[in-house]
Amino acid sequence: TLHELDKYIGRTKQNTAPGISGVRIDHIAALPSELCSRIADLLSIPLITGLSFESWEDEIVNWIAKEEDNPDINRRRPLMYYEAMRKIMMGIQIKEVTAVWRKHGLINEHNYAFQAGMSTTEPIMHKKMVVEDAIYHHKNVAIVDIDFAKAYDSTEKFAKDISLRRIGLPDEGLHF
């Protein structure tokens, strides 16, 4: 709906890198209300029909160095540039689906990664306070960190599909 489109645009960072078309979210935000309404109608087509727009299949991948001055290909992460319309439609849907998952306890409350409004600052501070307490009270402490290297960079599509099906996402939701 136009209301959902307006809400998404209002909470989204503007002037970000565009997809192949060159259209950015701020371009859409600057349109008159009547044209935004037509865009909202267009965005409902994939949801109603299960079909997507051909232009949404094209993506730009830009490999960014994780560490400055380190050219090693294994120390890079991919930045994906999607078409603005696809980003908007996905953003609206992700917010709605995530709300349902949270309501039904499918997302652990301690999952801080890639969650809107969540930050890894809190768990880092907990760990820091445990260490400081151990030092202050002369106690032994053991802390284990697990780094899932490339956990989010290289997930196979089939693994994502299996995981999403397990928590109840219908097949139609897997194709966007």
Beta strands, then each sheet from edge to edge (+ up, - down):
strand 1: 60-65
strand 2: 76-81
sheet 1: 1+ 2-
end
